Amino acid sequence: MAQRRELIAVMDFGSQYTQLIARKVRENNVYAEIVSHRISARELKKRKPIGVILSGGPASVYAEKAPELDPAILEMGVPVLGVCYGMQLVVKHLGGQVRGAARREYGRSNLDVCDSADLFEGLPWSLVAWMSHGDSVEKLPVEFTVLARTRDCPYAAVRHTGGSIFGIQFHPEVHHTEHGSQILRNFLYKVCGASGSWRMSSYITEAIAEIRAKVGGEHVVLGLSGGVDSSVAAVLLQRAVGGQLTCIFVDNGLLRKGERDSVAETFGRQFDMDLRVVDAGERFLAGLKGVIDPEEKRKVIGRLFIDVFREESRRIADVKFLAQGTLYPDVIESTSAFGGPTSVIKSHHNVGGLPEELGFELIEPLRYLFKDEVRKVARELKLPHALVVRHPFPGPGLAVRIVGEVTAERLALLRECDAIFIEEIRRAGLYEEIWQALCVLLPVQSVGVMGDERTYESVLAVRAVDSVDGMTADWFRMPHEVLDRIGSRIVSEVRGVNRVVYDISSKPPSTIEWE
């Protein structure tokens, strides 16, 4: 979604943190757009950025086939900030030297500021910065000066004395770096001269205008899940094209308790949308029969979703566009979206899963937003509070919360456990403190004693995490009395479970979902 007045271009060199840079920039009321490192200076000039940020990346700048940049970008006269790998590229292209570090820096390091101008204006002379690099700058290019250093990194922050090119070896975008957001803010406002005029309301205005311009008088069909992402996409589309929108809700039989009725009530009646509900539960269960591998589950569900969606959409006359509520974390986990060598973590059925023969042009108005930003859009659109704060729910539904084969019996069991879990955290007033809560049915049975009799039944894991954007997460410190009620109710009320465990893993190294 392009902001034509003030744009910061974030060039992606494969870092898992690239999206965090863009998000931090937008938090400072300046629009950021992620672009491939392969973009030419000529192409970049057309976008008229007020500044360029070069992301980090896993490669070494001197390695064969390492991601490169068009060196003419450094001669555009636009401020440039190189972060980690980005800094090393700047140094390499301007005549300095980069080598493998004698001592790799990873984690928190004490940063000593040597020059408080520009990037470090208004900040302490000493702060904690997050380092993650195996290479270091050995020799600075001519006309570069040092702004900050650490014990093991003499060139932790540098600046070209005659221009507005900066390099920092640490990561200001991660929350572990003290004053990291202020460092980026100083670059945006003191170096790039940003006005800070961009707001989420600006995004909404632009999104509606772009949808109208693209769609014209054609019809749009949207795959609606009932989650905040597809809901925001639906309301944006309704405001943009009104009755030209039809929403299709595919009940895959993998939903939470009461979810289908809730979606029909909210969108069919409250929002008065053209909503088509498709009952495909038996079809999905048949497709998942015997499937155990989580990645294969996602692919099966994705293929079936496409088939069902295609069949239903063909019943709607003159459809030209397909809309989805795809978010940036979905994109970054599924593929290297902008050409950087980022690892594929897991497939998302709404990313790259729609075959060309579907015959639709794609509209994804939320593709470069994070979950917290989508919630801001939802509030701007005046969506119901319960919908705004709704926890994320995976596209493959409960199928990826059942470790092992998905059966009707295991789905029914998990659905009841999940309902109790959510009910109890709501009752405790914790629902909005938790970013995501879920139950996972394990392929494990354990011995128990119930009513003086031996049982041999399923084990259930419950999980709650605290996060901002889903890219990183920490396990939620659930009060023991709440866990006690959750465990007691589940084993008492759900026949087939005799043991409940609490997942205390963070992301990374774990993912939020188990599959």
KOLKOL-892605 format. One line per field, with one value per residue (C-alpha): residue in one letter; z, y negated, x negated. Coordinates in pm, 1 decimal, decimal comma. Layout:
resn (a ...)
c3 (Z ...)
c2 (Y ...)
c1 (X ...)
// end
This chain:
resn (m a q r r e l i a v m d f g s q y t q l i a r k v r e n n v y a e i v s h r i s a r e l k k r k p i g v i l s g g p a s v y a e k a p e l d p a i l e m g v p v l g v c y g m q l v v k h l g g q v r g a a r r e y g r s n l d v c d s a d l f e g l p w s l v a w m s h g d s v e k l p v e f t v l a r t r d c p y a a v r h t g g s i f g i q f h p e v h h t e h g s q i l r n f l y k v c g a s g s w r m s s y i t e a i a e i r a k v g g e h v v l g l s g g v d s s v a a v l l q r a v g g q l t c i f v d n g l l r k g e r d s v a e t f g r q f d m d l r v v d a g e r f l a g l k g v i d p e e k r k v i g r l f i d v f r e e s r r i a d v k f l a q g t l y p d v i e s t s a f g g p t s v i k s h h n v g g l p e e l g f e l i e p l r y l f k d e v r k v a r e l k l p h a l v v r h p f p g p g l a v r i v g e v t a e r l a l l r e c d a i f i e e i r r a g l y e e i w q a l c v l l p v q s v g v m g d e r t y e s v l a v r a v d s v d g m t a d w f r m p h e v l d r i g s r i v s e v r g v n r v v y d i s s k p p s t i e w e)
c3 (0,0 -121,1 66,3 -197,8 20,8 270,4 229,0 397,9 181,2 387,3 172,8 269,1 278,8 443,6 809,4 1019,0 1171,5 845,8 914,7 1263,0 1111,6 896,1 1192,2 1415,1 1143,4 1110,8 1488,6 1453,4 1212,2 897,8 628,1 552,1 260,3 233,0 -102,5 -245,2 -218,2 -594,8 -661,9 -880,3 -792,3 -1093,1 -968,9 -615,6 -730,4 -884,5 -537,7 -408,6 -65,2 192,9 335,3 284,5 551,6 461,1 674,9 833,9 686,8 747,9 475,2 474,5 239,5 98,2 36,8 -313,0 -416,8 -110,3 -146,2 -308,3 -361,8 -649,7 -538,6 -713,4 -425,5 -208,5 -457,7 -476,8 -224,7 2,9 365,6 411,6 733,3 711,6 989,3 1063,2 720,6 567,5 738,7 615,5 257,4 286,4 415,7 141,1 -140,6 -15,3 16,8 368,8 476,1 644,6 797,1 1009,2 1369,0 1604,4 1863,2 1748,3 1924,6 1999,0 2247,7 2472,1 2459,4 2632,5 2371,5 2442,8 2246,2 2116,2 1929,9 2046,2 1724,4 1478,5 1566,9 1937,0 2006,8 2341,1 2445,0 2728,0 2661,1 2748,5 2663,2 2595,2 2230,5 2073,8 1865,1 1622,2 1388,5 1301,2 1073,1 1167,1 998,2 1009,2 831,1 774,5 435,2 396,2 547,8 795,7 1167,0 1468,2 1660,1 1905,1 2000,3 2217,9 2385,0 2088,8 1811,4 1765,1 1482,5 1631,0 1473,6 1202,4 980,7 657,7 749,0 427,5 383,2 539,7 520,1 850,7 961,1 1285,9 1371,5 1626,1 1584,5 1700,3 1581,5 1855,4 2197,8 2366,7 2239,9 2481,5 2307,2 1977,6 1867,6 1948,7 1741,3 1443,9 1522,3 1516,3 1174,5 1047,6 1181,7 1226,4 924,6 676,2 776,5 814,3 915,1 1090,4 912,6 849,3 1061,1 1045,6 927,4 632,2 560,0 557,2 318,6 85,2 103,5 12,9 -271,1 -411,8 -388,2 -574,9 -842,0 -893,3 -877,5 -1068,0 -1131,2 -1101,4 -838,4 -548,8 -348,8 -5,2 194,5 538,1 846,4 1116,8 1259,9 1291,8 972,3 726,1 913,3 868,4 502,3 461,6 615,2 410,6 95,0 187,7 237,8 -90,3 -321,8 -122,1 -288,1 -528,0 -243,9 -163,6 136,3 142,7 479,0 443,6 745,8 725,6 1039,6 1210,1 1385,0 1748,3 1927,0 1802,5 1548,9 1244,8 1413,6 1539,6 1189,8 1038,0 1304,3 1284,3 909,9 765,6 996,3 1180,4 884,6 625,8 392,1 113,7 306,4 168,0 423,8 286,0 498,3 398,1 724,8 603,2 293,1 495,6 741,4 454,7 305,4 638,0 700,0 783,3 755,0 1046,1 918,3 1009,4 685,1 485,4 692,3 595,7 229,9 228,1 396,4 159,4 -148,3 -24,0 67,9 -284,7 -435,1 -217,5 -262,2 -638,9 -659,6 -452,7 -625,3 -963,9 -845,1 -822,4 -1150,4 -1292,3 -1019,7 -1121,9 -790,9 -491,6 -160,7 137,9 486,6 447,1 693,3 666,6 932,4 715,7 417,7 594,4 750,7 425,5 185,6 138,0 23,7 -93,5 -227,8 87,8 188,2 472,9 588,8 524,9 868,6 775,3 493,1 516,8 292,1 204,5 87,4 -256,8 -239,7 -496,3 -839,0 -1148,7 -1291,2 -1021,5 -1270,7 -1023,0 -964,6 -605,5 -355,7 -17,8 155,7 478,1 324,2 473,0 812,6 1143,3 1378,4 1615,1 1318,4 1194,8 1536,7 1505,9 1168,3 1324,3 1592,5 1331,2 1141,0 1463,5 1456,8 1769,6 2058,7 2094,2 1733,9 1766,8 2062,8 1934,2 1959,4 1635,8 1506,9 1240,0 895,1 925,1 1249,8 1511,8 1270,0 1361,2 1730,2 1709,4 1700,5 1493,0 1288,4 1283,5 1349,3 1429,2 1781,4 1853,3 1709,5 1935,7 2238,6 2161,1 2084,3 2432,6 2604,7 2407,2 2502,4 2873,9 2846,7 2676,4 2914,0 3219,6 3101,3 3018,5 3362,1 3519,6 3319,8 3140,3 2782,8 2666,4 2849,8 2653,6 2287,4 2196,2 2392,0 2261,9 2351,7 2186,1 2190,7 2210,3 2057,9 2406,3 2665,7 3032,6 3331,8 3568,5 3855,0 3838,5 4068,7 4217,7 3873,6 3647,4 3331,0 3025,8 2838,0 2636,2 2746,7 2668,8 2654,8 2717,5 2595,2 2634,9 2503,1 2524,5 2197,6 1988,5 1631,5 1648,7 1520,8 1875,1 2184,9 2550,3 2751,4 2965,7 3343,9 3418,7 3785,0 3951,9 4072,4 3713,0 3590,7 3872,5 3759,7 3395,3 3468,3 3710,1 3477,0 3170,6 3334,5 3512,1 3222,0 2911,3 2888,9 2732,0 2897,1 3229,6 3226,2 3146,5 3106,5 3057,7 2777,7 2899,0 2570,8 2406,0 2034,0 1933,8 1974,4 1960,7 1741,2 1897,4 1743,5 1790,0 1420,9)
c2 (0,0 -300,1 -630,2 -885,2 -1180,6 -1036,8 -689,0 -504,0 -214,7 81,6 305,0 672,5 870,7 1175,9 1081,0 1219,0 868,4 680,6 659,0 523,1 232,7 141,7 173,4 -47,7 -312,0 -311,1 -333,2 -664,3 -787,5 -751,9 -507,7 -224,6 13,5 326,2 371,7 636,1 585,7 640,1 311,2 73,7 -287,0 -388,3 -193,2 -319,4 -682,2 -644,2 -575,0 -899,6 -776,7 -1028,2 -766,1 -411,9 -150,3 154,1 453,9 716,7 1063,5 1406,7 1389,6 1253,2 960,0 1119,7 1460,3 1585,3 1502,7 1283,9 1047,0 722,6 374,3 133,1 -91,0 -384,8 -386,1 -527,4 -815,3 -909,8 -1190,5 -1022,9 -938,9 -575,3 -374,4 -34,7 210,1 496,6 665,5 340,7 147,0 395,2 354,6 -22,7 14,5 262,1 45,3 -273,2 -128,2 13,7 371,6 637,0 958,8 1250,8 1134,4 1286,2 1295,6 1322,1 1087,0 1217,5 1078,3 776,2 559,7 234,4 -41,9 -348,3 -658,1 -872,5 -1136,7 -1234,7 -1412,6 -1277,1 -913,3 -941,8 -1291,2 -1309,6 -959,8 -841,1 -806,3 -437,6 -197,8 170,0 278,1 611,5 761,1 1053,5 1073,8 1296,8 1042,1 700,8 389,0 398,8 71,2 -223,7 -393,0 -735,6 -1021,5 -799,1 -871,3 -656,3 -733,7 -440,0 -128,3 181,4 378,4 614,8 385,4 58,9 -49,9 19,4 -299,1 -516,0 -813,3 -959,9 -1301,1 -1468,8 -1326,2 -1141,0 -779,1 -591,3 -237,8 -57,2 292,7 353,6 395,4 93,1 260,0 528,2 440,8 562,9 248,8 -37,7 -348,8 -157,3 -322,4 -666,2 -588,5 -510,2 -815,7 -1035,3 -896,3 -958,2 -1309,5 -1459,9 -1300,9 -1232,8 -1533,3 -1336,0 -1528,8 -1232,7 -1285,7 -918,5 -758,1 -437,3 -649,6 -741,9 -374,0 -321,7 -611,6 -484,2 -123,3 -218,3 -442,3 -172,4 95,3 -128,2 -212,4 152,5 304,1 42,7 188,5 555,8 807,8 921,1 1242,5 1272,1 1581,7 1485,3 1673,1 1454,5 1359,8 999,1 1012,7 1125,1 919,2 598,8 688,2 744,8 410,1 224,5 386,9 316,2 -51,6 -58,3 130,7 197,3 451,0 563,4 780,4 1137,9 1317,8 1696,0 1868,5 2225,2 2434,0 2690,8 2871,2 2760,1 2455,6 2363,6 2424,9 2192,3 2017,6 2074,6 1926,9 1629,2 1544,6 1572,9 1342,0 1077,6 1048,6 1176,4 983,0 706,9 596,2 692,2 849,4 1095,1 1399,1 1754,9 2034,0 2364,5 2680,8 2882,3 3051,4 3411,3 3333,1 3193,7 3484,1 3731,6 3546,8 3551,1 3922,0 4083,7 3754,3 3697,9 3465,4 3103,0 2952,6 3206,0 3121,0 2757,3 2845,6 3078,1 2815,2 2547,7 2756,6 2845,6 2485,7 2379,3 2650,3 2564,9 2193,2 2229,9 2432,5 2183,1 1875,2 2013,1 1988,3 1610,1 1423,3 1198,7 1236,0 1092,9 1033,9 1250,1 1074,0 1221,4 1106,9 1213,4 1045,0 987,8 1249,9 1508,0 1400,0 1391,1 1736,6 1895,0 1760,8 1503,6 1239,5 978,1 1182,2 1218,9 1564,0 1596,4 1945,4 2091,5 2173,0 2312,0 2289,3 2065,5 2176,1 1817,2 1732,4 1845,2 2126,9 2000,7 2149,1 1933,7 2136,4 1990,8 1709,1 1418,5 1117,7 1093,8 816,0 830,8 495,2 609,8 792,8 565,0 506,8 676,0 806,6 509,2 273,1 464,6 417,3 43,2 45,1 237,9 -28,2 -304,3 -119,4 -97,7 281,1 444,9 460,5 838,9 879,1 634,8 820,0 1170,8 1399,1 1517,7 1849,9 2047,3 2095,9 2476,6 2447,4 2718,9 2958,1 2808,3 2825,0 3201,3 3365,5 3678,2 3783,8 3561,8 3750,9 3643,8 3783,4 3601,2 3278,7 3300,3 3362,0 3071,9 2838,1 2890,5 2846,2 2528,5 2382,5 2439,8 2289,5 1970,8 1941,7 1961,2 1703,3 1469,4 1532,9 1443,5 1117,3 1233,8 1270,9 926,9 956,5 1272,3 1241,3 1596,4 1892,7 2244,7 2610,8 2888,2 3250,2 3475,3 3823,1 3947,3 4129,1 4144,3 4345,1 4174,0 4249,7 4131,0 4259,2 4513,5 4662,9 4669,9 4459,0 4447,4 4131,5 3837,8 3564,5 3202,5 2913,3 2561,5 2262,6 1887,5 1634,5 1266,2 1100,6 785,4 909,7 1287,9 1289,4 1338,4 1443,5 1528,0 1771,8 1607,7 1628,6 1770,4 1739,0 2079,9 2057,4 2003,4 2299,7 2502,4 2422,3 2491,3 2829,5 2935,6 2845,7 3011,9 3347,4 3341,1 3229,6 3368,5 3744,9 3870,3 3637,4 3721,8 3496,7 3126,7 2968,2 2602,2 2506,6 2266,9 2234,1 1900,1 1814,4 1863,5 2142,2 2276,3 2149,2 2034,0 2317,6 2668,6 2753,8)
c1 (0,0 -199,7 -217,1 -315,5 -409,0 -656,0 -796,7 -1078,7 -1194,8 -1315,7 -1534,9 -1510,6 -1834,0 -1680,5 -1659,6 -1374,5 -1369,5 -1303,6 -930,9 -1002,8 -1196,0 -897,5 -663,4 -880,9 -895,8 -517,1 -481,1 -665,0 -392,8 -602,2 -495,1 -740,6 -735,2 -950,6 -1122,1 -1351,5 -1725,6 -1725,9 -1548,1 -1748,1 -1821,6 -1612,4 -1309,3 -1357,7 -1371,5 -1026,7 -886,3 -1038,6 -1149,5 -1262,4 -1498,0 -1625,0 -1695,0 -1905,0 -1805,8 -2022,8 -2062,8 -2217,4 -2485,1 -2839,2 -2892,8 -3207,5 -3044,8 -2967,7 -2608,7 -2559,6 -2258,7 -2372,3 -2236,7 -2259,8 -2550,6 -2382,1 -2132,5 -2411,0 -2445,0 -2076,7 -2117,0 -1860,3 -1953,8 -2055,9 -2072,5 -2244,0 -2154,3 -2398,1 -2441,2 -2315,5 -2592,6 -2853,3 -2727,2 -2763,0 -3118,1 -3207,4 -3070,3 -3234,4 -3584,4 -3602,3 -3675,4 -3460,4 -3593,2 -3479,9 -3477,4 -3734,6 -3457,9 -3098,0 -2857,0 -2511,1 -2260,9 -2280,7 -2592,4 -2678,9 -2694,6 -2908,8 -2805,4 -3092,8 -2889,0 -2540,9 -2442,5 -2185,3 -2103,4 -2185,0 -2058,3 -1882,0 -1992,5 -2221,3 -2591,9 -2566,7 -2285,7 -2215,2 -2198,2 -2104,4 -2384,6 -2362,3 -2661,9 -2954,8 -3123,5 -3257,5 -3387,1 -3764,9 -3834,9 -3603,4 -3576,8 -3735,0 -3530,4 -3347,0 -3344,0 -3253,9 -2933,7 -2928,3 -3123,0 -3101,6 -3377,9 -3408,8 -3286,5 -3481,6 -3251,3 -2907,6 -2764,1 -2919,0 -2834,6 -2964,4 -3103,7 -2995,3 -2649,4 -2359,5 -2473,8 -2474,3 -2555,8 -2478,1 -2597,3 -2320,2 -1942,8 -1737,4 -1415,4 -1410,4 -1277,1 -1598,8 -1778,9 -1729,2 -1593,4 -1589,9 -1268,1 -1414,7 -1724,9 -1502,2 -1290,4 -1601,3 -1688,1 -1334,8 -1289,5 -1637,2 -1805,4 -1522,9 -1310,9 -986,6 -674,4 -508,4 -177,6 -99,0 174,2 373,6 665,1 442,1 400,7 778,4 833,8 561,3 682,9 1040,6 921,5 693,4 963,2 1209,9 953,4 862,1 1212,1 1410,6 1754,0 1648,5 1757,4 1534,7 1551,8 1388,2 1302,7 1435,9 1315,8 1467,8 1129,0 1018,8 806,9 1072,1 1332,4 1133,1 1076,9 1452,3 1548,9 1284,6 1417,8 1778,1 1694,7 1508,1 1743,0 2062,9 2289,9 2017,4 1881,6 1985,4 1835,7 1797,2 1760,4 1633,8 1728,5 1449,7 1560,7 1239,0 1385,3 1428,6 1755,4 2031,6 1809,5 2027,9 2337,0 2136,2 2007,9 2356,0 2499,3 2225,1 2177,8 2500,2 2729,8 2538,7 2325,1 2587,1 2332,9 2401,0 2274,7 2270,1 2207,9 2074,7 2095,4 1787,4 1692,3 1726,6 1521,5 1231,7 1239,7 1224,4 926,2 742,6 797,1 464,3 269,0 29,6 -244,9 -152,2 -280,3 -80,5 228,0 192,6 150,0 452,0 667,0 537,4 616,1 963,6 1034,5 945,1 1165,4 1466,8 1414,9 1385,7 1706,0 1902,7 1761,6 1863,3 2222,8 2176,4 2205,8 1931,8 1668,8 1332,3 1152,4 1066,7 995,3 810,0 713,3 349,5 110,2 -262,5 -358,7 -175,0 -382,3 -717,7 -666,3 -553,7 -812,3 -1082,6 -837,6 -1082,9 -1369,5 -1575,5 -1704,2 -1455,1 -1364,0 -1019,3 -876,3 -534,1 -283,9 22,3 304,7 390,7 37,0 -60,8 191,5 438,0 369,6 375,6 663,0 887,7 924,0 939,5 720,7 606,2 678,8 500,0 551,5 378,1 82,0 -184,4 -24,2 -94,1 171,6 150,7 188,3 492,4 650,2 585,1 758,6 1047,6 1088,8 1074,8 1349,7 1558,3 1581,4 1732,6 1487,8 1523,9 1414,6 1124,6 970,3 1043,7 741,9 578,9 708,1 519,0 668,0 641,3 836,0 832,4 659,9 321,8 410,1 453,6 113,0 159,9 460,1 768,4 1090,8 1445,3 1409,0 1082,5 1224,4 1531,5 1311,5 1076,0 1367,0 1513,8 1176,5 1111,6 1449,9 1379,7 1030,5 1152,0 1447,9 1221,5 967,2 1258,2 1405,7 1069,3 1054,6 739,0 862,0 747,9 415,7 336,4 240,5 339,5 473,3 519,2 554,5 354,5 466,9 162,9 123,7 44,1 248,5 167,7 281,0 519,9 755,8 1116,2 1388,1 1148,0 1101,8 801,5 827,0 605,6 702,5 572,3 332,9 423,1 175,5 303,1 102,7 129,2 -122,3 -200,3 -302,5 -272,1 -281,6 -309,0 -667,8 -800,1 -606,7 -656,8 -448,3 -182,9 -229,8 113,4 222,4 213,5 570,2 687,8 484,7 635,8 991,3 905,0 749,3 1020,9 1305,4 1152,7 1081,0 1417,9 1637,6 1468,5 1479,5 1158,7 902,3 739,8 433,2 377,0 31,4 -68,4 -311,0 -583,0 -777,2 -853,4 -879,3 -1154,5 -1258,8 -901,1 -619,8 -292,4 -93,3 -228,1 -189,6)
// end
